[in-house]
Amino acid sequence: MRSREQGMKKLECIDLGENHRRGISTTLALLDEVLCGFEQWARGREQRSVLYEERNTLTANQRKRLLAEVDVMRARLLLLRDALGLEGDVQSGRRSKRRAGDLGAVLEPAGATNRAGGEASQALWGSASGVDQDSGP
């Protein structure tokens, strides 16, 4: 039986329109980002915070197999990248911060989400953030 790596072939360059190329590139970049998360778990990732905790219960064998799957998927992504003439996407801390900004609408005292459940006490928000709400930045 052939391994998956042996079954992969060099793809010829595929000519696509820019819209198709952009859509495929975005999808594959998201897949690659998910693979990064899988790799972190396989390498023992566990995060702990005040109200959030991860427990990584993967066995050594499961971690090894997961890393092997990630390697196979990345090899396929390389083939697709080269065949489609795609470029990588570099993420910055600023962009990640912008994604986290969506959480601001949930946490903001006057946010629509909070209005649905009633107004939160300004004193509560002030003490939770450590900043007096009336004093400004």
MARNULUM-759933 format. One record per residue: x, y, z of N, C-alpha, C in turn; residue in three letters. Coordinates in steps of 0.2 Angstrom, whole numbers, plus 2048, in hexadecimal, padded with zeros to 3 digits. Last residue first. Layout:
REM MARNULUM-759933
<rec <X, Y, Z>, <X, Y, Z>, <X, Y, Z>, "ala">,
...
REM end
This chain:
REM MARNULUM-759933
<rec <7CC, 925, 890>, <7D3, 921, 88F>, <7D8, 925, 892>, "pro">,
<rec <7C0, 928, 89C>, <7C2, 928, 895>, <7C9, 925, 895>, "gly">,
<rec <7B9, 929, 8A8>, <7BF, 92D, 8A8>, <7C2, 92D, 8A1>, "ser">,
<rec <7AE, 921, 8A9>, <7AD, 928, 8A8>, <7B3, 92C, 8A7>, "asp">,
<rec <7B3, 915, 8AD>, <7AF, 916, 8A6>, <7AE, 91D, 8A5>, "gln">,
<rec <7C2, 911, 8B3>, <7BC, 915, 8B4>, <7B9, 917, 8AE>, "asp">,
<rec <7C8, 901, 8B1>, <7C9, 908, 8AF>, <7C2, 90B, 8B1>, "val">,
<rec <7C8, 8F4, 8B4>, <7CD, 8F7, 8B8>, <7CD, 8FF, 8B5>, "gly">,
<rec <7BE, 8EC, 8AF>, <7C3, 8EE, 8AA>, <7C9, 8F2, 8AE>, "ser">,
<rec <7B6, 8EA, 8BA>, <7B8, 8E4, 8B6>, <7BE, 8E6, 8B1>, "ala">,
<rec <7B2, 8F7, 8BE>, <7B7, 8F3, 8C2>, <7BA, 8ED, 8BE>, "ser">,
<rec <7AB, 8FB, 8B3>, <7B1, 8FF, 8B5>, <7B5, 8FA, 8B9>, "gly">,
<rec <7A1, 8F1, 8B3>, <7A5, 8F2, 8AD>, <7AC, 8F6, 8AF>, "trp">,
<rec <79B, 8F5, 8BF>, <79D, 8EE, 8BE>, <7A2, 8EE, 8B8>, "leu">,
<rec <797, 902, 8BD>, <79C, 900, 8C2>, <79F, 8FA, 8C1>, "ala">,
<rec <78D, 900, 8B3>, <794, 904, 8B1>, <799, 902, 8B7>, "gln">,
<rec <784, 8F1, 8B2>, <786, 8F7, 8B6>, <78D, 8FA, 8B4>, "ser">,
<rec <77D, 8EE, 8A2>, <781, 8EC, 8A7>, <783, 8F2, 8AB>, "ala">,
<rec <76C, 8EE, 89D>, <772, 8F2, 89E>, <776, 8EF, 8A3>, "glu">,
<rec <766, 8DE, 895>, <766, 8E4, 89A>, <76C, 8E7, 89A>, "gly">,
<rec <768, 8D6, 88A>, <768, 8D3, 891>, <767, 8D8, 897>, "gly">,
<rec <769, 8DE, 880>, <764, 8D9, 880>, <763, 8D6, 887>, "ala">,
<rec <774, 8E6, 883>, <76E, 8E9, 883>, <768, 8E4, 884>, "arg">,
<rec <77F, 8DD, 87F>, <77D, 8DE, 886>, <776, 8E1, 887>, "asn">,
<rec <77E, 8DE, 871>, <77D, 8D7, 875>, <77B, 8D8, 87C>, "thr">,
<rec <781, 8EB, 86F>, <77A, 8E8, 86D>, <779, 8E2, 871>, "ala">,
<rec <78B, 8F3, 87C>, <78A, 8EF, 876>, <783, 8EC, 875>, "gly">,
<rec <78F, 8FA, 887>, <789, 8FD, 883>, <787, 8F9, 87C>, "ala">,
<rec <79A, 8F3, 88B>, <794, 8F4, 88F>, <78E, 8F6, 88C>, "pro">,
<rec <7A1, 8E6, 881>, <7A0, 8ED, 882>, <79A, 8EE, 886>, "glu">,
<rec <7A2, 8D8, 87F>, <7A4, 8DB, 885>, <7A3, 8E2, 887>, "leu">,
<rec <79D, 8D7, 872>, <79A, 8D3, 877>, <79C, 8D6, 87E>, "val">,
<rec <7A6, 8DF, 86B>, <79F, 8E1, 86B>, <79B, 8DD, 870>, "ala">,
<rec <7B2, 8D9, 86D>, <7B1, 8E0, 870>, <7A9, 8E1, 870>, "gly">,
<rec <7B3, 8CF, 865>, <7B1, 8CD, 86C>, <7AF, 8D4, 86F>, "leu">,
<rec <7B8, 8D5, 85A>, <7B1, 8D2, 85A>, <7AF, 8D1, 861>, "asp">,
<rec <7C6, 8D6, 85D>, <7C2, 8DC, 85E>, <7BA, 8DA, 85D>, "gly">,
<rec <7CC, 8CA, 859>, <7CA, 8CA, 860>, <7C5, 8D0, 861>, "ala">,
<rec <7CF, 8CF, 84C>, <7CB, 8CA, 84D>, <7C8, 8C9, 854>, "arg">,
<rec <7D9, 8D9, 850>, <7D3, 8DB, 84D>, <7CD, 8D6, 84D>, "arg">,
<rec <7E3, 8D1, 855>, <7E0, 8D5, 859>, <7D9, 8D8, 856>, "lys">,
<rec <7E7, 8CB, 849>, <7E4, 8C7, 84E>, <7E0, 8CB, 853>, "ser">,
<rec <7EC, 8D7, 843>, <7E6, 8D3, 840>, <7E3, 8CF, 845>, "arg">,
<rec <7F7, 8D9, 84C>, <7F1, 8DE, 84B>, <7EB, 8DB, 848>, "arg">,
<rec <7FF, 8CF, 84A>, <7FC, 8CF, 850>, <7F6, 8D4, 850>, "gly">,
<rec <7FD, 8C8, 839>, <800, 8CD, 83E>, <7FC, 8CD, 845>, "ser">,
<rec <800, 8BB, 82E>, <7FB, 8BE, 833>, <7FF, 8C3, 837>, "gln">,
<rec <802, 8BA, 81D>, <806, 8BB, 823>, <801, 8BE, 828>, "val">,
<rec <7FF, 8AD, 811>, <7FC, 8B3, 815>, <7FF, 8B4, 81C>, "asp">,
<rec <807, 8A8, 802>, <805, 8A8, 809>, <802, 8AE, 80C>, "gly">,
<rec <800, 8A7, 7F2>, <805, 8AA, 7F6>, <803, 8A9, 7FD>, "glu">,
<rec <7FE, 89B, 7E4>, <7FC, 89F, 7EA>, <801, 8A2, 7EE>, "leu">,
<rec <7FE, 894, 7D8>, <802, 89A, 7D9>, <800, 89E, 7DE>, "gly">,
<rec <7F9, 887, 7D8>, <7F4, 88D, 7D7>, <7F8, 894, 7D7>, "leu">,
<rec <803, 87F, 7DA>, <7FF, 87E, 7D4>, <7FB, 884, 7D2>, "ala">,
<rec <808, 884, 7E7>, <80C, 884, 7E1>, <808, 884, 7DA>, "asp">,
<rec <7FD, 881, 7EF>, <7FF, 888, 7EE>, <803, 889, 7E8>, "arg">,
<rec <7FB, 873, 7ED>, <7F6, 877, 7EA>, <7F9, 87F, 7EA>, "leu">,
<rec <807, 86F, 7F3>, <806, 86D, 7EC>, <801, 872, 7E9>, "leu">,
<rec <805, 874, 800>, <80B, 876, 7FC>, <80A, 875, 7F5>, "leu">,
<rec <7FA, 86C, 804>, <7F9, 873, 803>, <7FF, 876, 7FF>, "leu">,
<rec <801, 860, 805>, <7FB, 861, 800>, <7FA, 868, 7FE>, "arg">,
<rec <809, 862, 810>, <80C, 860, 809>, <807, 861, 803>, "ala">,
<rec <7FF, 864, 819>, <803, 86A, 817>, <807, 868, 811>, "arg">,
<rec <7FA, 857, 81A>, <7F5, 85D, 818>, <7FA, 863, 816>, "met">,
<rec <805, 851, 820>, <802, 84F, 819>, <7FE, 854, 816>, "val">,
<rec <807, 858, 82C>, <80C, 858, 827>, <809, 856, 820>, "asp">,
<rec <7FB, 854, 832>, <7FC, 85B, 831>, <801, 85C, 82B>, "val">,
<rec <7FD, 846, 834>, <7F8, 849, 830>, <7F8, 850, 82E>, "glu">,
<rec <808, 847, 83D>, <809, 844, 836>, <803, 846, 831>, "ala">,
<rec <802, 84D, 848>, <807, 850, 845>, <808, 84D, 83E>, "leu">,
<rec <7F9, 842, 84B>, <7F6, 849, 849>, <7FC, 84D, 845>, "leu">,
<rec <802, 838, 84F>, <7FE, 837, 849>, <7FB, 83E, 846>, "arg">,
<rec <807, 83E, 85A>, <80C, 83C, 855>, <808, 83B, 84E>, "lys">,
<rec <7FC, 83F, 862>, <800, 845, 860>, <804, 844, 85A>, "arg">,
<rec <7F9, 832, 864>, <7F4, 836, 861>, <7F8, 83C, 85E>, "gln">,
<rec <804, 82E, 86B>, <803, 82B, 865>, <7FE, 82F, 861>, "asn">,
<rec <803, 835, 877>, <809, 836, 873>, <807, 833, 86C>, "ala">,
<rec <7F1, 83B, 878>, <7F7, 836, 87A>, <7FD, 838, 875>, "thr">,
<rec <7E9, 84A, 87D>, <7EC, 846, 877>, <7F2, 841, 87A>, "leu">,
<rec <7E4, 853, 885>, <7E4, 84C, 888>, <7E6, 847, 882>, "thr">,
<rec <7E6, 862, 88B>, <7E8, 85E, 885>, <7E9, 857, 887>, "asn">,
<rec <7DB, 86E, 890>, <7DE, 868, 892>, <7E0, 863, 88C>, "arg">,
<rec <7D9, 87F, 892>, <7D9, 879, 88E>, <7DD, 874, 891>, "glu">,
<rec <7CF, 88B, 89A>, <7D5, 886, 89B>, <7D4, 881, 895>, "glu">,
<rec <7C9, 89A, 8A0>, <7CA, 896, 89A>, <7D0, 892, 89B>, "tyr">,
<rec <7C9, 8A4, 8AA>, <7C3, 8A0, 8A9>, <7C3, 89B, 8A3>, "leu">,
<rec <7D8, 8A7, 8AA>, <7D3, 8A8, 8B0>, <7CD, 8A3, 8AF>, "val">,
<rec <7E1, 89A, 8A1>, <7DF, 8A1, 8A3>, <7DB, 8A1, 8A9>, "ser">,
<rec <7EB, 890, 898>, <7E7, 891, 89E>, <7E7, 898, 89F>, "arg">,
<rec <7ED, 884, 88A>, <7ED, 88B, 88D>, <7E9, 88C, 893>, "gln">,
<rec <7F7, 879, 883>, <7F2, 87A, 889>, <7F3, 881, 88B>, "glu">,
<rec <7FF, 86F, 877>, <7FC, 876, 879>, <7F7, 875, 87E>, "arg">,
<rec <806, 865, 872>, <805, 865, 879>, <802, 86B, 87B>, "gly">,
<rec <807, 863, 864>, <80E, 864, 868>, <80D, 866, 86F>, "arg">,
<rec <7FA, 861, 861>, <7FF, 85B, 860>, <805, 85C, 864>, "ala">,
<rec <7F6, 86F, 862>, <7F4, 869, 866>, <7F8, 863, 866>, "trp">,
<rec <7FE, 874, 857>, <7FF, 876, 85E>, <7FC, 871, 863>, "gln">,
<rec <7F8, 86D, 84D>, <7FF, 86C, 84E>, <801, 86E, 855>, "glu">,
<rec <7EB, 873, 84D>, <7EC, 86C, 84E>, <7F3, 86A, 850>, "phe">,
<rec <7EF, 880, 84A>, <7EC, 87F, 850>, <7EC, 877, 852>, "gly">,
<rec <7F4, 87E, 83D>, <7F8, 881, 842>, <7F5, 87F, 849>, "cys">,
<rec <7E8, 87A, 836>, <7ED, 875, 837>, <7F2, 878, 83C>, "leu">,
<rec <7E1, 886, 836>, <7DF, 881, 83A>, <7E4, 87B, 83B>, "val">,
<rec <7E9, 88D, 82D>, <7E9, 88F, 834>, <7E6, 88A, 838>, "glu">,
<rec <7E6, 885, 822>, <7ED, 885, 824>, <7ED, 888, 82B>, "asp">,
<rec <7D9, 889, 820>, <7DB, 882, 821>, <7E2, 881, 824>, "leu">,
<rec <7DB, 896, 81C>, <7D7, 894, 822>, <7D9, 88D, 825>, "leu">,
<rec <7E2, 894, 810>, <7E5, 898, 816>, <7E2, 896, 81D>, "ala">,
<rec <7D8, 88F, 809>, <7DE, 88B, 80A>, <7E2, 88E, 810>, "leu">,
<rec <7CF, 899, 808>, <7CD, 893, 80B>, <7D3, 88F, 80D>, "thr">,
<rec <7D7, 8A3, 801>, <7D5, 8A4, 808>, <7D3, 89E, 80B>, "thr">,
<rec <7DA, 89C, 7F5>, <7DF, 89E, 7F9>, <7DD, 8A0, 801>, "ser">,
<rec <7CD, 89C, 7F0>, <7D1, 895, 7F1>, <7D6, 897, 7F6>, "ile">,
<rec <7CB, 8A9, 7EE>, <7C6, 8A5, 7F2>, <7CA, 89F, 7F4>, "gly">,
<rec <7D5, 8AD, 7E5>, <7D4, 8B0, 7EC>, <7D0, 8AC, 7F0>, "arg">,
<rec <7D2, 8A5, 7DA>, <7D9, 8A4, 7DD>, <7D8, 8A7, 7E4>, "arg">,
<rec <7C6, 8AA, 7D6>, <7C6, 8A3, 7D8>, <7CD, 8A2, 7DC>, "his">,
<rec <7CA, 8B7, 7D3>, <7C5, 8B6, 7D8>, <7C5, 8AF, 7DB>, "asn">,
<rec <7D3, 8B5, 7C8>, <7D5, 8B8, 7CF>, <7D0, 8B7, 7D4>, "glu">,
<rec <7D2, 8A5, 7C0>, <7D1, 8AC, 7C1>, <7D2, 8AF, 7C8>, "gly">,
<rec <7DF, 899, 7BE>, <7D9, 89B, 7C1>, <7D8, 8A3, 7C0>, "leu">,
<rec <7E9, 88C, 7B8>, <7E7, 893, 7B6>, <7E0, 895, 7B9>, "asp">,
<rec <7F4, 882, 7C0>, <7ED, 883, 7BE>, <7EB, 88A, 7BE>, "ile">,
<rec <802, 879, 7BE>, <800, 87F, 7BF>, <7F8, 880, 7BC>, "cys">,
<rec <801, 868, 7C3>, <803, 86D, 7BE>, <7FF, 873, 7C0>, "glu">,
<rec <807, 860, 7D2>, <801, 863, 7CE>, <804, 868, 7C9>, "leu">,
<rec <80F, 851, 7D6>, <810, 859, 7D4>, <80A, 85B, 7D0>, "lys">,
<rec <806, 847, 7E0>, <809, 848, 7DA>, <80A, 850, 7DA>, "lys">,
<rec <805, 83B, 7ED>, <804, 842, 7EB>, <808, 843, 7E5>, "met">,
<rec <807, 82E, 7F1>, <802, 82F, 7ED>, <801, 836, 7EA>, "gly">,
<rec <811, 82F, 7FB>, <813, 82D, 7F4>, <80E, 82E, 7EF>, "gln">,
<rec <80A, 834, 806>, <80F, 838, 803>, <811, 836, 7FC>, "glu">,
<rec <802, 829, 809>, <7FE, 82F, 806>, <804, 833, 803>, "arg">,
<rec <80A, 81A, 803>, <808, 81F, 808>, <805, 825, 805>, "ser">,
<rec <803, 80B, 7FC>, <807, 811, 7FB>, <805, 816, 801>, "arg">,
<rec <804, 7FA, 800>, <800, 800, 800>, <804, 806, 800>, "met">,
REM end
